[in-house]
């Protein structure tokens, strides 16, 4: 919660609007001080009601959830200090908490096997309520969805550079069962398709890789590059991470989506960072990234090339939680 002391100049200014004349320091009396204190108290402390349902991701009510409830109160006589009270209680499926004359409420939901969640509410207002009234904050239909903790898995990693030579269809990254056999028994992966991902790019009339420059000073890049997952008996879902560090992105991408997979992933050569994605190869889910494709001079003319990394979970679940 922001320190209410930061709003004190506004609180003092509002005493004029409340009809509390600001007197010279030498003429202030105890009664005037109490009026100012009461006005500030009504600005920062009010009634807060929070409540709602507690469920798992499938909407099922959760039992025996521990609530750690923290309530704060602003004291106008000690504006730099926040008075805090804590309490605990256990609920099943739903919760409700009400507090009178509180500045804020913070509730942490804790259950073994699930990630903790937090709900918070503040009563603070920037305008002092009329005398004998306080702010009222009600959040009574909240949906607290607790995510289960899943055990980290060791993903099988495929990595390589894909190219499109002039006149060619593009190299493929084989995703057969040979690599997976090292991680799990063959009978588990025997129905894995001989699947692959192929890099493709626009070709000109002579079969050469088409290139362009957005500006004269730019490096040339291929036209219309895509990753083709059409033979993968699955597909790909692009993902734009919120984090920037690689290990944080890995944590973000902890579960593959159940649906929404498409056969092709369009690439942006002008992008200055990798494009991340989820993928499904036959019965296996995974995640990966591709660097923006570039144009090189090969033995037979121009070629487009891109580095691709794909990491699959060998146990067939959508769990992509790793230890990075």
GUBAMAR-300309 format. One line per 2 residues: number of its first residue (from 1); for each residue y negated, z, x negated of N, C-alpha, C, CB. Coordinates in steps of 0.2 Angstrom, whole numbers, plus 5000, padded with zeros to 4 digits. Glycine has a CB too. Layout:
REM residues N
NUM) Y Z X Y Z X Y Z X Y Z X | ...
This chain:
REM residues 324
1) 5006 5000 4996 5000 5000 5000 4994 5000 4996 5000 5006 5005 | 4989 4996 4997 4982 4996 4993 4979 5003 4993 4977 4991 4996
3) 4976 5005 4988 4973 5011 4988 4967 5011 4992 4970 5013 4980 | 4967 5016 4997 4961 5016 5002 4955 5018 4999 4962 5021 5007
5) 4955 5021 4993 4948 5022 4990 4944 5016 4988 4950 5026 4983 | 4948 5010 4988 4944 5004 4986 4940 5002 4992 4949 4998 4985
7) 4941 5004 4998 4938 5002 5004 4932 5007 5006 4942 5001 5010 | 4931 5012 5002 4926 5018 5003 4919 5015 5004 4926 5023 4998
9) 4917 5010 5000 4910 5008 5002 4909 5005 5009 4908 5003 4997 | 4914 5002 5011 4914 4999 5018 4914 5005 5023 4920 4994 5019
11) 4919 5010 5022 4919 5015 5026 4913 5019 5027 4925 5020 5024 | 4909 5020 5021 4903 5023 5022 4898 5019 5026 4900 5025 5015
13) 4898 5012 5025 4893 5008 5028 4895 5008 5036 4894 5001 5026 | 4901 5009 5038 4902 5010 5045 4900 5016 5048 4910 5009 5046
15) 4898 5021 5044 4896 5027 5047 4889 5026 5051 4895 5033 5042 | 4885 5021 5048 4879 5019 5052 4881 5016 5059 4875 5014 5047
17) 4886 5011 5059 4888 5008 5065 4890 5014 5070 4893 5003 5064 | 4893 5019 5068 4895 5024 5072 4890 5029 5074 4901 5028 5068
19) 4884 5028 5072 4878 5032 5074 4878 5038 5069 4879 5034 5081 | 4881 5038 5063 4880 5044 5059 4875 5042 5053 4887 5045 5056
21) 4869 5044 5054 4864 5042 5049 4866 5045 5042 4857 5046 5051 | 4865 5041 5037 4866 5042 5030 4860 5046 5028 4868 5036 5026
23) 4861 5052 5027 4855 5056 5024 4855 5057 5017 4855 5063 5027 | 4849 5058 5014 4848 5059 5007 4853 5065 5005 4841 5061 5005
25) 4856 5064 4999 4861 5069 4997 4859 5076 4998 4862 5068 4989 | 4852 5078 4996 4850 5085 4997 4850 5087 5004 4843 5086 4994
27) 4850 5083 5009 4849 5085 5016 4856 5084 5020 4844 5081 5019 | 4861 5082 5016 4868 5082 5020 4870 5089 5021 4873 5078 5016
29) 4873 5090 5027 4876 5096 5029 4884 5095 5030 4873 5099 5035 | 4887 5101 5031 4894 5101 5032 4896 5097 5039 4897 5108 5033
31) 4892 5097 5044 4894 5093 5050 4894 5086 5049 4889 5095 5056 | 4889 5083 5045 4888 5076 5044 4894 5074 5040 4882 5075 5040
33) 4896 5078 5035 4902 5077 5031 4908 5076 5035 4903 5082 5025 | 4909 5081 5040 4915 5080 5044 4915 5074 5048 4916 5086 5048
35) 4909 5072 5050 4909 5066 5054 4911 5059 5050 4902 5065 5057 | 4909 5059 5044 4911 5054 5039 4918 5054 5038 4907 5054 5033
37) 4921 5060 5037 4928 5061 5035 4932 5059 5041 4929 5068 5033 | 4930 5061 5047 4934 5059 5053 4934 5051 5054 4931 5062 5059
39) 4928 5048 5053 4928 5041 5054 4933 5037 5049 4921 5038 5053 | 4933 5039 5043 4937 5037 5038 4945 5038 5040 4936 5039 5031
41) 4946 5044 5042 4953 5046 5044 4955 5041 5050 4953 5053 5047 | 4951 5039 5055 4953 5035 5060 4954 5028 5058 4948 5035 5066
43) 4951 5026 5052 4951 5019 5050 4958 5018 5046 4946 5018 5045 | 4961 5023 5043 4966 5022 5038 4973 5025 5041 4965 5025 5032
45) 4972 5030 5046 4978 5033 5049 4979 5032 5056 4978 5041 5048 | 4985 5029 5058 4986 5028 5065 4993 5029 5067 4984 5021 5067
47) 4995 5026 5073 5002 5026 5075 5006 5020 5073 5002 5027 5083 | 5012 5021 5071 5016 5016 5068 5023 5016 5072 5017 5015 5061
49) 5025 5011 5075 5032 5011 5077 5036 5005 5075 5032 5011 5085 | 5041 5006 5072 5045 5000 5069 5052 5001 5072 5045 5000 5061
51) 5056 4996 5073 5063 4996 5076 5065 4989 5076 5063 4999 5082 | 5072 4989 5077 5075 4982 5078 5083 4983 5077 5072 4977 5074
53) 5086 4977 5075 5093 4977 5074 5095 4976 5067 5096 4971 5078 | 5100 4979 5065 5103 4978 5058 5110 4975 5058 5104 4985 5055
55) 5110 4969 5055 5116 4965 5056 5118 4962 5049 5115 4959 5061 | 5124 4959 5049 5126 4955 5043 5123 4948 5044 5134 4955 5042
57) 5124 4943 5040 5122 4936 5040 5125 4932 5047 5123 4932 5034 | 5130 4935 5049 5133 4932 5055 5131 4935 5062 5141 4932 5055
59) 5126 4940 5061 5123 4943 5067 5127 4949 5070 5123 4938 5072 | 5133 4951 5066 5137 4957 5068 5133 4963 5066 5144 4956 5065
61) 5133 4968 5071 5129 4974 5069 5133 4978 5064 5129 4979 5076 | 5129 4981 5059 5132 4985 5054 5132 4992 5055 5128 4983 5047
63) 5137 4996 5054 5138 5003 5055 5136 5007 5048 5145 5005 5057 | 5134 5013 5049 5133 5018 5044 5128 5015 5039 5140 5019 5041
65) 5123 5013 5041 5117 5011 5037 5113 5016 5035 5113 5005 5040 | 5112 5018 5029 5107 5023 5027 5100 5021 5027 5109 5026 5020
67) 5095 5024 5030 5088 5023 5030 5085 5028 5026 5085 5023 5037 | 5081 5026 5021 5077 5030 5017 5070 5028 5019 5078 5029 5009
69) 5067 5033 5023 5060 5032 5026 5055 5036 5022 5061 5035 5034 | 5050 5032 5021 5044 5035 5017 5038 5034 5021 5043 5031 5010
71) 5034 5039 5023 5028 5039 5027 5022 5041 5022 5029 5043 5033 | 5017 5037 5023 5011 5039 5019 5005 5041 5024 5009 5034 5015
73) 5001 5045 5021 4995 5047 5025 4989 5047 5020 4996 5054 5028 | 4983 5045 5023 4977 5044 5019 4973 5051 5020 4973 5038 5020
75) 4971 5054 5015 4967 5060 5016 4960 5059 5014 4970 5066 5012 | 4955 5059 5018 4948 5057 5016 4945 5061 5011 4944 5057 5022
77) 4947 5068 5011 4945 5072 5006 4948 5071 4999 4946 5079 5008 | 4953 5067 4998 4956 5065 4992 4958 5058 4992 4962 5070 4990
79) 4953 5054 4992 4954 5047 4994 4959 5043 4988 4948 5043 4994 | 4959 5046 4982 4963 5043 4977 4970 5045 4977 4960 5045 4970
81) 4972 5049 4982 4979 5052 4982 4982 5049 4989 4979 5059 4981 | 4988 5048 4988 4992 5046 4994 4997 5051 4996 4995 5038 4994
83) 4997 5054 5001 5002 5059 5003 5008 5056 5006 4999 5064 5008 | 5014 5058 5003 5020 5054 5005 5025 5059 5007 5022 5050 4999
85) 5029 5058 5012 5034 5061 5015 5040 5057 5015 5033 5065 5022 | 5046 5059 5013 5052 5055 5013 5058 5059 5017 5055 5054 5006
87) 5062 5055 5021 5067 5058 5025 5073 5052 5025 5065 5059 5032 | 5079 5055 5026 5085 5050 5027 5088 5051 5033 5089 5051 5021
89) 5091 5046 5036 5095 5046 5042 5100 5040 5042 5091 5046 5048 | 5106 5041 5045 5111 5035 5045 5111 5033 5052 5118 5038 5043
91) 5111 5026 5053 5111 5023 5060 5117 5018 5060 5104 5020 5061 | 5118 5015 5066 5123 5010 5067 5120 5004 5071 5129 5013 5070
93) 5119 4998 5069 5117 4993 5073 5110 4992 5074 5121 4993 5079 | 5106 4997 5075 5099 4997 5077 5095 5003 5074 5098 4996 5084
95) 5089 5002 5074 5085 5008 5071 5078 5008 5075 5084 5007 5064 | 5075 5014 5075 5068 5015 5078 5065 5021 5075 5069 5016 5086
97) 5059 5020 5072 5055 5025 5069 5048 5025 5071 5056 5025 5061 | 5046 5031 5073 5039 5031 5075 5035 5037 5071 5038 5033 5083
99) 5029 5036 5070 5025 5040 5066 5018 5041 5069 5025 5039 5058 | 5015 5046 5070 5008 5047 5072 5004 5049 5066 5008 5053 5078
101) 4998 5046 5066 4993 5048 5061 4996 5047 5054 4991 5055 5061 | 4999 5041 5053 5002 5039 5046 4997 5033 5044 5009 5037 5047
103) 4997 5032 5037 4993 5026 5035 4998 5020 5034 4990 5028 5028 | 5005 5022 5032 5010 5017 5031 5017 5020 5032 5008 5013 5024
105) 5021 5015 5033 5028 5017 5034 5032 5012 5030 5031 5017 5041 | 5037 5014 5026 5041 5010 5022 5049 5012 5023 5039 5009 5014
107) 5053 5008 5025 5060 5010 5026 5065 5005 5022 5062 5009 5034 | 5069 5008 5018 5074 5005 5014 5081 5005 5017 5074 5007 5007
109) 5084 5000 5018 5091 5000 5022 5096 4999 5016 5091 4994 5027 | 5101 5004 5016 5106 5004 5011 5113 5005 5014 5104 5010 5006
111) 5117 5000 5012 5124 5001 5014 5128 4998 5008 5125 4996 5020 | 5134 5002 5007 5138 5000 5001 5141 4993 5003 5144 5005 5000
113) 5141 4989 4997 5143 4982 4998 5138 4977 5000 5149 4982 5003 | 5132 4979 5001 5127 4975 5004 5120 4976 4999 5125 4976 5011
115) 5116 4970 4999 5110 4971 4995 5105 4975 5000 5107 4964 4994 | 5101 4979 4997 5096 4983 5001 5091 4979 5003 5094 4989 4997
117) 5088 4981 5009 5082 4977 5012 5077 4982 5013 5084 4974 5019 | 5071 4980 5014 5065 4984 5015 5060 4982 5021 5061 4985 5009
119) 5058 4986 5025 5053 4985 5030 5047 4989 5029 5057 4986 5038 | 5041 4986 5030 5035 4990 5029 5030 4988 5034 5032 4989 5022
121) 5026 4993 5036 5020 4992 5040 5014 4997 5038 5022 4994 5048 | 5008 4994 5040 5002 4998 5038 4998 4999 5044 4998 4995 5033
123) 4994 5004 5045 4990 5006 5051 4983 5004 5049 4991 5013 5053 | 4981 5003 5043 4974 5002 5040 4970 4997 5044 4974 5001 5033
125) 4964 4998 5046 4960 4993 5049 4953 4993 5045 4959 4995 5056 | 4950 4988 5045 4943 4987 5042 4937 4989 5046 4942 4980 5039
127) 4939 4991 5053 4934 4993 5057 4936 5000 5060 4932 4988 5063 | 4931 5004 5060 4933 5011 5063 4934 5011 5070 4928 5016 5061
129) 4939 5013 5073 4940 5013 5080 4935 5018 5084 4947 5015 5082 | 4934 5018 5090 4930 5022 5094 4933 5030 5093 4930 5021 5101
131) 4928 5034 5094 4930 5041 5093 4936 5043 5097 4924 5046 5095 | 4941 5047 5094 4947 5049 5097 4952 5044 5098 4945 5052 5104
133) 4951 5038 5095 4956 5033 5095 4958 5031 5088 4953 5026 5099 | 4964 5028 5087 4967 5026 5081 4970 5020 5081 4972 5032 5078
135) 4971 5016 5075 4975 5010 5076 4982 5011 5078 4975 5007 5069 | 4985 5006 5082 4992 5006 5084 4995 5000 5082 4992 5007 5092
137) 5001 5001 5078 5005 4996 5075 5012 4996 5078 5005 4996 5067 | 5014 4991 5081 5021 4991 5084 5025 4985 5082 5021 4991 5092
139) 5030 4986 5078 5035 4981 5076 5042 4983 5079 5035 4980 5068 | 5044 4982 5085 5050 4985 5088 5055 4980 5089 5048 4988 5095
141) 5054 4973 5087 5060 4969 5088 5061 4965 5081 5057 4963 5093 | 5062 4969 5076 5063 4966 5069 5071 4965 5069 5061 4971 5064
143) 5072 4960 5065 5079 4958 5063 5080 4959 5056 5081 4951 5065 | 5084 4964 5054 5085 4966 5047 5092 4963 5046 5085 4974 5046
145) 5093 4958 5042 5099 4955 5040 5101 4956 5033 5098 4947 5041 | 5106 4960 5032 5108 4962 5026 5114 4958 5023 5111 4970 5026
147) 5112 4956 5016 5117 4951 5013 5122 4954 5009 5113 4946 5009 | 5128 4952 5010 5134 4956 5006 5133 4954 4999 5141 4953 5009
149) 5135 4959 4995 5136 4958 4987 5142 4954 4986 5135 4965 4984 | 5142 4949 4982 5148 4945 4980 5149 4946 4973 5147 4938 4983
151) 5155 4946 4971 5157 4946 4964 5155 4940 4960 5165 4948 4963 | 5152 4940 4954 5151 4934 4950 5157 4930 4949 5147 4936 4944
153) 5156 4924 4948 5162 4919 4947 5160 4916 4941 5163 4915 4953 | 5166 4913 4937 5165 4909 4932 5165 4902 4934 5170 4911 4926
155) 5160 4898 4933 5160 4891 4936 5162 4886 4930 5153 4889 4938 | 5166 4881 4933 5168 4876 4928 5162 4871 4927 5174 4872 4931
157) 5160 4870 4921 5154 4866 4920 5156 4859 4917 5150 4869 4915 | 5153 4854 4920 5153 4847 4918 5146 4845 4915 5156 4842 4923
159) 5145 4842 4910 5139 4840 4907 5139 4833 4903 5136 4846 4903 | 5134 4829 4904 5134 4823 4900 5128 4819 4902 5141 4819 4902
161) 5127 4813 4898 5122 4809 4899 5125 4803 4903 5119 4806 4893 | 5122 4801 4909 5124 4795 4913 5119 4789 4911 5124 4796 4920
163) 5121 4783 4911 5117 4777 4909 5118 4772 4914 5118 4775 4902 | 5113 4767 4915 5114 4761 4918 5112 4756 4913 5110 4761 4925
165) 5117 4752 4911 5116 4746 4906 5114 4740 4910 5122 4745 4902 | 5110 4736 4907 5108 4729 4910 5115 4726 4913 5104 4725 4905
167) 5114 4724 4919 5120 4720 4922 5126 4725 4924 5122 4715 4917 | 5125 4731 4923 5131 4736 4925 5129 4740 4931 5132 4741 4919
169) 5134 4743 4933 5134 4748 4939 5132 4755 4938 5140 4747 4943 | 5132 4757 4931 5131 4763 4930 5137 4767 4928 5128 4767 4935
171) 5137 4771 4923 5142 4775 4920 5144 4781 4926 5141 4779 4914 | 5150 4783 4925 5152 4789 4930 5153 4795 4926 5158 4787 4934
173) 5152 4801 4929 5154 4807 4926 5161 4809 4930 5148 4813 4927 | 5166 4809 4926 5173 4810 4930 5173 4818 4932 5179 4808 4926
175) 5175 4819 4938 5176 4826 4940 5184 4827 4942 5171 4828 4945 | 5188 4824 4938 5195 4825 4940 5198 4832 4939 5200 4820 4936
177) 5204 4833 4940 5207 4840 4940 5209 4842 4933 5213 4840 4944 | 5208 4838 4927 5210 4840 4921 5206 4847 4918 5209 4835 4916
179) 5199 4847 4920 5195 4852 4918 5197 4858 4922 5188 4850 4918 | 5198 4857 4928 5199 4863 4933 5206 4866 4931 5199 4861 4940
181) 5210 4862 4929 5217 4865 4927 5217 4871 4922 5222 4860 4925 | 5212 4871 4918 5211 4876 4913 5209 4883 4917 5206 4874 4908
183) 5206 4882 4922 5203 4888 4926 5208 4891 4931 5197 4887 4929 | 5211 4886 4935 5216 4888 4940 5222 4884 4940 5212 4887 4947
185) 5228 4887 4943 5234 4883 4943 5233 4876 4946 5239 4887 4947 | 5237 4871 4944 5237 4864 4946 5238 4864 4954 5242 4860 4942
187) 5242 4868 4956 5244 4867 4964 5238 4869 4968 5250 4872 4966 | 5233 4873 4965 5227 4874 4969 5222 4868 4969 5223 4880 4965
189) 5222 4864 4964 5217 4859 4964 5221 4852 4964 5214 4859 4957 | 5227 4852 4966 5231 4845 4966 5227 4840 4971 5238 4846 4968
191) 5224 4843 4976 5221 4838 4981 5214 4837 4979 5221 4841 4988 | 5211 4838 4973 5204 4837 4971 5204 4829 4971 5202 4840 4965
193) 5199 4826 4974 5199 4819 4973 5196 4817 4966 5194 4816 4978 | 5198 4811 4964 5196 4809 4957 5189 4806 4959 5200 4803 4955
195) 5184 4811 4959 5177 4810 4961 5173 4810 4955 5175 4816 4966 | 5167 4807 4956 5162 4807 4951 5155 4806 4954 5164 4800 4947
197) 5150 4807 4949 5144 4805 4951 5141 4800 4947 5139 4812 4950 | 5138 4795 4950 5136 4789 4946 5128 4788 4946 5139 4782 4949
199) 5125 4787 4940 5118 4785 4940 5117 4778 4942 5115 4787 4933 | 5112 4777 4946 5110 4770 4948 5103 4769 4947 5113 4768 4955
201) 5101 4763 4946 5094 4761 4946 5093 4754 4948 5091 4762 4939 | 5086 4752 4950 5085 4746 4952 5086 4740 4947 5078 4745 4955
203) 5089 4735 4948 5090 4729 4944 5085 4723 4946 5097 4727 4943 | 5083 4719 4941 5080 4713 4942 5084 4708 4944 5075 4712 4936
205) 5081 4702 4945 5086 4696 4947 5091 4694 4941 5081 4690 4948 | 5089 4696 4935 5094 4694 4930 5099 4700 4928 5090 4692 4923
207) 5099 4705 4932 5103 4710 4931 5101 4716 4926 5110 4708 4929 | 5095 4715 4924 5092 4720 4920 5089 4726 4923 5086 4717 4915
209) 5088 4731 4920 5085 4737 4923 5078 4736 4924 5087 4744 4918 | 5076 4737 4930 5068 4736 4931 5065 4742 4929 5067 4735 4939
211) 5059 4741 4926 5055 4747 4924 5048 4746 4926 5055 4747 4916 | 5044 4751 4926 5037 4751 4928 5033 4757 4924 5036 4752 4935
213) 5027 4756 4924 5022 4761 4922 5017 4763 4927 5019 4759 4915 | 5016 4769 4929 5011 4771 4934 5004 4770 4931 5012 4778 4936
215) 5004 4771 4925 4997 4770 4921 4999 4766 4915 4993 4776 4920 | 4994 4762 4912 4995 4759 4906 4998 4763 4900 4989 4755 4904
217) 4995 4770 4900 4997 4774 4894 5004 4778 4896 4991 4779 4894 | 5007 4777 4901 5013 4781 4903 5019 4777 4899 5014 4781 4910
219) 5024 4781 4898 5030 4778 4896 5034 4775 4902 5035 4784 4893 | 5037 4769 4900 5041 4766 4906 5046 4770 4908 5043 4759 4903
221) 5048 4769 4915 5053 4773 4918 5057 4768 4923 5051 4779 4922 | 5063 4770 4924 5067 4765 4929 5064 4765 4936 5074 4767 4929
223) 5065 4760 4940 5063 4759 4947 5069 4762 4951 5061 4752 4948 | 5067 4766 4956 5072 4768 4961 5079 4771 4958 5074 4762 4966
225) 5078 4776 4954 5084 4779 4951 5087 4784 4956 5083 4782 4944 | 5094 4784 4957 5097 4789 4961 5104 4791 4958 5099 4785 4968
227) 5106 4797 4960 5113 4799 4958 5117 4798 4965 5113 4807 4956 | 5122 4794 4964 5127 4792 4969 5133 4797 4969 5129 4785 4968
229) 5134 4801 4975 5139 4805 4976 5144 4802 4981 5137 4812 4978 | 5143 4796 4983 5147 4793 4988 5154 4793 4988 5145 4786 4990
231) 5157 4793 4982 5164 4794 4981 5167 4801 4980 5166 4789 4975 | 5162 4806 4981 5164 4813 4979 5167 4816 4985 5158 4816 4977
233) 5168 4813 4990 5171 4817 4996 5167 4823 4998 5179 4818 4995 | 5161 4822 4997 5157 4828 4998 5149 4826 4999 5158 4834 4993
235) 5146 4828 4994 5139 4825 4993 5134 4830 4990 5136 4824 5000 | 5128 4830 4991 5123 4834 4987 5117 4836 4992 5120 4829 4981
237) 5114 4841 4990 5108 4844 4994 5103 4846 4989 5110 4850 4998 | 5097 4843 4989 5092 4845 4984 5090 4852 4985 5086 4840 4984
239) 5087 4855 4979 5085 4862 4980 5079 4862 4975 5090 4867 4978 | 5073 4865 4978 5067 4866 4974 5066 4874 4973 5061 4863 4978
241) 5068 4876 4967 5068 4883 4966 5061 4886 4966 5071 4885 4959 | 5060 4893 4968 5054 4896 4968 5053 4899 4961 5054 4902 4973
243) 5058 4901 4957 5057 4903 4950 5056 4898 4945 5063 4908 4949 | 5055 4900 4939 5053 4895 4934 5058 4896 4928 5046 4896 4931
245) 5060 4902 4927 5065 4903 4921 5072 4901 4923 5065 4911 4919 | 5076 4899 4919 5083 4896 4920 5087 4902 4923 5086 4893 4914
247) 5087 4908 4920 5091 4913 4923 5089 4915 4930 5091 4919 4918 | 5083 4915 4931 5081 4917 4938 5083 4911 4943 5073 4918 4938
249) 5082 4905 4941 5085 4900 4946 5092 4900 4947 5083 4893 4943 | 5096 4902 4942 5103 4903 4943 5104 4909 4948 5106 4905 4936
251) 5100 4914 4948 5101 4919 4953 5099 4917 4960 5097 4925 4951 | 5094 4913 4960 5092 4910 4967 5098 4906 4970 5086 4906 4966
253) 5101 4902 4966 5106 4897 4969 5113 4901 4969 5106 4891 4964 | 5113 4906 4973 5119 4910 4973 5124 4908 4978 5117 4917 4974
255) 5123 4904 4983 5127 4902 4988 5126 4895 4990 5127 4907 4994 | 5131 4891 4990 5130 4884 4992 5130 4883 5000 5136 4879 4990
257) 5125 4879 5002 5125 4878 5010 5131 4875 5012 5119 4873 5011 | 5133 4877 5019 5139 4875 5022 5138 4868 5024 5140 4879 5028
259) 5132 4865 5025 5132 4858 5028 5125 4855 5025 5132 4858 5036 | 5124 4849 5028 5118 4846 5025 5119 4841 5019 5112 4851 5024
261) 5125 4840 5017 5126 4836 5011 5125 4828 5012 5133 4837 5008 | 5122 4825 5008 5120 4818 5008 5124 4814 5002 5113 4817 5008
263) 5125 4808 5003 5128 4804 4998 5124 4803 4992 5131 4797 5001 | 5118 4802 4992 5113 4800 4987 5108 4805 4986 5111 4793 4988
265) 5106 4806 4979 5100 4810 4978 5095 4806 4974 5102 4816 4973 | 5089 4805 4977 5084 4801 4974 5081 4805 4969 5079 4799 4980
267) 5079 4801 4963 5076 4805 4957 5069 4802 4956 5080 4803 4951 | 5065 4807 4954 5058 4805 4952 5057 4805 4945 5053 4810 4956
269) 5056 4799 4942 5056 4799 4934 5050 4802 4932 5056 4792 4932 | 5044 4803 4936 5038 4806 4934 5038 4813 4934 5032 4803 4938
271) 5043 4816 4936 5044 4823 4937 5044 4827 4930 5050 4825 4941 | 5041 4832 4929 5041 4835 4923 5046 4841 4922 5034 4838 4921
273) 5050 4842 4926 5055 4847 4926 5062 4845 4929 5053 4854 4929 | 5067 4848 4928 5074 4846 4931 5074 4846 4938 5080 4850 4928
275) 5078 4842 4942 5079 4842 4949 5085 4846 4950 5079 4835 4952 | 5085 4851 4954 5091 4855 4955 5094 4853 4961 5089 4863 4955
277) 5101 4855 4962 5104 4853 4968 5110 4857 4969 5106 4845 4968 | 5113 4857 4975 5119 4860 4977 5124 4854 4978 5119 4864 4983
279) 5130 4854 4977 5135 4849 4978 5142 4851 4980 5136 4845 4971 | 5145 4847 4984 5152 4848 4986 5156 4842 4983 5152 4849 4994
281) 5161 4844 4980 5166 4839 4977 5173 4840 4980 5166 4839 4969 | 5175 4836 4985 5181 4838 4988 5180 4845 4991 5187 4837 4983
283) 5185 4849 4990 5185 4856 4993 5181 4861 4989 5192 4859 4994 | 5178 4859 4983 5174 4863 4979 5167 4863 4979 5177 4862 4971
285) 5164 4868 4979 5156 4869 4980 5154 4870 4973 5154 4874 4985 | 5147 4868 4972 5144 4869 4965 5137 4868 4966 5147 4865 4960
287) 5134 4869 4960 5127 4868 4959 5126 4864 4952 5123 4874 4959 | 5120 4861 4952 5118 4857 4946 5111 4855 4945 5122 4851 4946
289) 5110 4851 4940 5103 4849 4939 5103 4842 4935 5099 4854 4934 | 5098 4838 4936 5097 4832 4932 5090 4831 4930 5099 4826 4937
291) 5090 4829 4923 5083 4828 4920 5081 4822 4922 5084 4829 4912 | 5074 4821 4923 5071 4815 4925 5074 4809 4920 5063 4815 4924
293) 5076 4803 4923 5079 4798 4920 5073 4794 4915 5082 4793 4924 | 5075 4792 4910 5071 4788 4905 5074 4781 4904 5070 4792 4899
295) 5070 4777 4900 5072 4770 4899 5073 4770 4891 5067 4765 4901 | 5079 4767 4889 5080 4766 4882 5082 4759 4880 5086 4771 4879
297) 5081 4757 4874 5084 4751 4872 5091 4752 4869 5079 4748 4866 | 5096 4748 4873 5103 4749 4871 5105 4742 4867 5107 4750 4877
299) 5111 4742 4866 5114 4736 4862 5113 4730 4866 5122 4737 4861 | 5113 4730 4873 5113 4724 4877 5106 4724 4881 5119 4724 4882
301) 5101 4727 4878 5095 4727 4882 5093 4734 4884 5095 4722 4887 | 5088 4734 4889 5086 4740 4892 5091 4744 4896 5080 4739 4897
303) 5091 4751 4896 5096 4755 4900 5092 4761 4902 5102 4757 4896 | 5094 4763 4908 5091 4770 4911 5096 4775 4909 5090 4769 4918
305) 5094 4781 4907 5098 4786 4905 5096 4793 4908 5099 4787 4898 | 5100 4798 4910 5098 4804 4913 5104 4809 4911 5097 4804 4920
307) 5102 4815 4909 5107 4821 4908 5108 4824 4914 5104 4826 4903 | 5115 4825 4916 5117 4828 4922 5121 4834 4920 5120 4823 4927
309) 5121 4840 4924 5125 4845 4923 5127 4848 4930 5121 4851 4920 | 5134 4848 4931 5137 4851 4937 5141 4856 4936 5141 4845 4941
311) 5141 4862 4940 5145 4868 4939 5149 4869 4946 5141 4874 4937 | 5155 4869 4945 5159 4870 4952 5163 4877 4952 5164 4864 4952
313) 5163 4880 4958 5167 4886 4958 5175 4884 4960 5164 4890 4964 | 5179 4886 4955 5186 4884 4956 5190 4887 4962 5190 4885 4950
315) 5187 4893 4965 5190 4896 4971 5189 4893 4978 5189 4903 4970 | 5185 4888 4978 5184 4884 4984 5179 4888 4989 5190 4883 4988
317) 5176 4893 4987 5171 4897 4991 5164 4894 4989 5172 4905 4990 | 5160 4896 4994 5153 4894 4993 5149 4899 4988 5149 4893 4999
319) 5152 4904 4986 5149 4909 4981 5148 4905 4974 5154 4915 4980 | 5142 4905 4972 5139 4903 4966 5136 4908 4962 5135 4897 4967
321) 5137 4914 4963 5134 4920 4960 5137 4920 4953 5135 4927 4964 | 5133 4920 4948 5135 4920 4941 5132 4926 4937 5133 4914 4937
323) 5134 4927 4931 5132 4933 4927 5126 4932 4923 5138 4936 4923 | 5124 4925 4923 5118 4924 4919 5112 4928 4921 5116 4916 4919
